Amino acid sequence: MDKVAVLGMGLLGRGFAENLRSKGHEVRVWNRTASRCAPLAEQGAIVAETPADAVRGADRVHLILTADEAVDAVIDALRPALGDGVYVVDHSTNLPAKVKPRFEALRAEGLRYVHAPVFMGPANSREATGLMLLSGPSADEAALRPRLEAMTGRLIYLGEEPDKAAKIKITGNGMLIMLTAAMGDLFKMGAASGVSREEILSLFEQFSPTAAGMGQRALAAEDRPVGFAMTMARKDVGLMLETAGDGLTVLPAVAQAMDRAIEEGDGGKDFSVLATR
Ligand SMILES: NC(=O)c1ccc[n+]([C@@H]2O[C@H](COP(=O)([O-])OP(=O)(O)OC[C@H]3O[C@@H](n4cnc5c(N)ncnc54)[C@H](OP(=O)(O)O)[C@@H]3O)[C@@H](O)[C@H]2O)c1
């Protein structure tokens, strides 16, 4: 069994620590607000008072913190007690532009930092399901894969660039968040026109365009006959705006982007070129 340190007992960190404990690992936890460690102590984790105490003697370290500022502060605090060659695996969702400089600076000083952000909610981290991304040296992937795979449903290795996982992670979150905002517009349009949320969900159980499908359509748009012209799609957006009234989030910005595209001569193209202009 491994000696594992988990720093950050927020929604995800707590789940990771619980899962590691349930598999019999020796788990040391630390959190800035100490009271959040209490449930883990009940499950047999050792609660450390400082990041350094948490990582002393650990085989590997997991960080699951808000973002870069917390990551830098906690690494500074833990490093005096970190053993030689011990991986520090950071699962926080970070700014890509900060991940590569951090990786390079820490590696130059001999600290084995890797970034492995996740598409996992609290239940996923407790149950070791969902997706984990990893990028960086392939030797690190080989060393870490069995341990990281045990913490998630699927580990996707994205190659040597240390910040690739950070970039792909925010891309995925972008879709999640934009789709949610788009659903909000459709619910508002439904409310204004007497269509229930259940009826809207029922439509999307049967008619469900995918992100990948729409992306492929956009990439092929210049080479294929027009299926749905920009001017016709803009007409439909006008119908939506008129039906919904005020208070929409996404569609007004889409209407503006379409108007620009039409002004610039793309009115006769497939509407999907909106994604590639
Ligand atoms: N929740 C999700 O569904 C989900 C899904 C995928 C990815 N993520 C990512 O996973 C990370 C953690 O998310 P979460 O939902 O677990 O968040 P959370 O519950 O808000 O936990 C954030 C953690 O960061 C710590 N922290 C913040 N600033 C700090 C600082 N300056 N120094 C030390 N510790 C600090 C917090 O400590 P305190 O308790 O003292 O505030 C807490 O332990 C984030 O990067 C998030 O974007 C979350």
PDBQT file of the ligand as one rigid body, heavy atoms in Angstrom, charges set to zero:
ROOT
HETATM    1  N1  LIG A 301     -16.309  20.263  -8.159  1.00  0.00    +0.000 N 
HETATM    2  C1  LIG A 301     -16.273  19.811  -9.385  1.00  0.00    +0.000 C 
HETATM    3  O1  LIG A 301     -17.257  19.242  -9.894  1.00  0.00    +0.000 OA
HETATM    4  C2  LIG A 301     -14.998  19.918 -10.204  1.00  0.00    +0.000 A 
HETATM    5  C3  LIG A 301     -14.935  19.203 -11.417  1.00  0.00    +0.000 A 
HETATM    6  C4  LIG A 301     -13.756  19.238 -12.151  1.00  0.00    +0.000 A 
HETATM    7  C5  LIG A 301     -12.694  20.031 -11.726  1.00  0.00    +0.000 A 
HETATM    8  N2  LIG A 301     -12.803  20.760 -10.557  1.00  0.00    +0.000 N 
HETATM    9  C6  LIG A 301     -11.648  21.555 -10.162  1.00  0.00    +0.000 C 
HETATM   10  O2  LIG A 301     -11.064  20.960  -9.011  1.00  0.00    +0.000 OA
HETATM   11  C7  LIG A 301     -10.512  21.969  -8.169  1.00  0.00    +0.000 C 
HETATM   12  C8  LIG A 301     -11.134  21.843  -6.783  1.00  0.00    +0.000 C 
HETATM   13  O3  LIG A 301     -12.533  21.988  -6.924  1.00  0.00    +0.000 OA
HETATM   14  P1  LIG A 301     -13.529  21.734  -5.722  1.00  0.00    +0.000 P 
HETATM   15  O4  LIG A 301     -14.877  21.667  -6.341  1.00  0.00    +0.000 OA
HETATM   16  O5  LIG A 301     -13.008  20.641  -4.876  1.00  0.00    +0.000 OA
HETATM   17  O6  LIG A 301     -13.381  23.138  -4.996  1.00  0.00    +0.000 OA
HETATM   18  P2  LIG A 301     -13.607  23.558  -3.468  1.00  0.00    +0.000 P 
HETATM   19  O7  LIG A 301     -14.525  22.624  -2.777  1.00  0.00    +0.000 OA
HETATM   20  O8  LIG A 301     -13.940  25.015  -3.509  1.00  0.00    +0.000 OA
HETATM   21  O9  LIG A 301     -12.149  23.374  -2.862  1.00  0.00    +0.000 OA
HETATM   22  C9  LIG A 301     -11.124  24.280  -3.150  1.00  0.00    +0.000 C 
HETATM   23  C10 LIG A 301      -9.942  23.913  -2.279  1.00  0.00    +0.000 C 
HETATM   24  O10 LIG A 301      -8.864  24.816  -2.527  1.00  0.00    +0.000 OA
HETATM   25  C11 LIG A 301      -8.398  25.310  -1.268  1.00  0.00    +0.000 C 
HETATM   26  N3  LIG A 301      -7.779  26.617  -1.434  1.00  0.00    +0.000 N 
HETATM   27  C12 LIG A 301      -8.263  27.686  -2.099  1.00  0.00    +0.000 A 
HETATM   28  N4  LIG A 301      -7.397  28.717  -2.045  1.00  0.00    +0.000 NA
HETATM   29  C13 LIG A 301      -6.330  28.279  -1.312  1.00  0.00    +0.000 A 
HETATM   30  C14 LIG A 301      -5.112  28.869  -0.934  1.00  0.00    +0.000 A 
HETATM   31  N5  LIG A 301      -4.780  30.125  -1.289  1.00  0.00    +0.000 N 
HETATM   32  N6  LIG A 301      -4.248  28.136  -0.213  1.00  0.00    +0.000 NA
HETATM   33  C15 LIG A 301      -4.549  26.857   0.134  1.00  0.00    +0.000 A 
HETATM   34  N7  LIG A 301      -5.697  26.231  -0.201  1.00  0.00    +0.000 NA
HETATM   35  C16 LIG A 301      -6.586  26.940  -0.929  1.00  0.00    +0.000 A 
HETATM   36  C17 LIG A 301      -9.645  25.354  -0.412  1.00  0.00    +0.000 C 
HETATM   37  O11 LIG A 301      -9.303  25.453   0.947  1.00  0.00    +0.000 OA
HETATM   38  P3  LIG A 301     -10.376  26.043   2.000  1.00  0.00    +0.000 P 
HETATM   39  O12 LIG A 301     -11.267  24.908   2.375  1.00  0.00    +0.000 OA
HETATM   40  O13 LIG A 301      -9.534  26.528   3.120  1.00  0.00    +0.000 OA
HETATM   41  O14 LIG A 301     -11.111  27.163   1.323  1.00  0.00    +0.000 OA
HETATM   42  C18 LIG A 301     -10.254  23.994  -0.783  1.00  0.00    +0.000 C 
HETATM   43  O15 LIG A 301      -9.606  22.937  -0.143  1.00  0.00    +0.000 OA
HETATM   44  C19 LIG A 301     -10.779  23.299  -8.861  1.00  0.00    +0.000 C 
HETATM   45  O16 LIG A 301      -9.665  23.646  -9.634  1.00  0.00    +0.000 OA
HETATM   46  C20 LIG A 301     -11.968  22.985  -9.751  1.00  0.00    +0.000 C 
HETATM   47  O17 LIG A 301     -12.031  23.872 -10.867  1.00  0.00    +0.000 OA
HETATM   48  C21 LIG A 301     -13.924  20.713  -9.792  1.00  0.00    +0.000 A 
ENDROOT
TORSDOF 0
